[in-house]
Amino acid sequence: MTATERKWETEWKTYSPEETFQIGKRLGEKAEKGQIFCLSGDLGVGKTVFTQGFAAGLGITEPVNSPTFTILQEYGEGRLPFYHFDVYRIGEEEEMAEIGYEDCFFGDGVCIVEWAELIRSLIPDSAVWICIEKELAEGFDCRRITVKGNKI
């Protein structure tokens, strides 16, 4: 695993799901109350594996799965409440209000929002954006993880 760091952007390359999990875990260990992490990437790039690592970094031991059909999954056992959104199936941003996203975004926990680009106008400027991309030229399991926004 290698990292390149700039003032407002950090990039890692991982070569296995376990390494992707570990990057998520590191960010979860550093996450603070009120932070929102926006996670993007194609289907099958490892967003759920990353999120499972993030949850482990918060001290969550229960199984973490993508809430594709429920939109929101809440976890309360870690050092901070953790709100995991998957907004892939959101048709209109107004649906987020029905879910009560503001309580999560502006509450006492930390959020990961998968497919956040679909609700960009609802995302605060302070959010951290994470993009996971396949790097097939370097191997089937190689991923580039780019983090932009507030330094963590």
Residue, then its C-alpha position, 0 to 999 in steps of 0.5 A: m500500500t502506498a500513499t501520496e499526500r498533498k495539502w488537500e488531497t490524499e491518494w492510496k493504492t491498495y492491492s487487496p480487499e484487506e488493504t482497502f478495509q485497512i484504509g477505511k479503518r484508519l479513516g474511521e479511527k480518525a473520524e470526528k463528530g459531525q463529519i460526512f464522508c461521501l463515497s463514490g465509485d462504480l459497482g463492485v469497486g469496494k465501497t462496502v469493504f471500505t465502509q466495513g473498515f471505517a466502521a471497525g475504526l469506530g469500534i463497531t463489531e456488528p456486521v456492516n452491509s450496504p443499505t441499498f434497499t433501506i437507504l440508511q443503516e444506523y450503528g450505535e455501538g461504536r465510539l460515535p453513532f455511525y450513519h451509513f447511507d446508500v442513496y443509489r435508489i433515491g429518485e428525488e432529493e426530497e426523499m432524503a428529508e423523509i428519511g430524516y437525513e438532517d438529524c444524521f448529517f448535523g447530529d452527534g455522529v459520523c456519516i458515510v454516504e455512498w453515491a453522494e454525487l446523486i444528492r450533491s446539493l444536500i452535502p455540506d461544503s465541509a464533507v470529505w469526498i472519497c473516490i474508489e476506482k479500479e486500476l486493472a492495469e496493475g491487477f484485478d484487486c488494485r484500487r486507487i482511493t482518493v480523499k479530497g476535502n478537509k484533512i483527516 
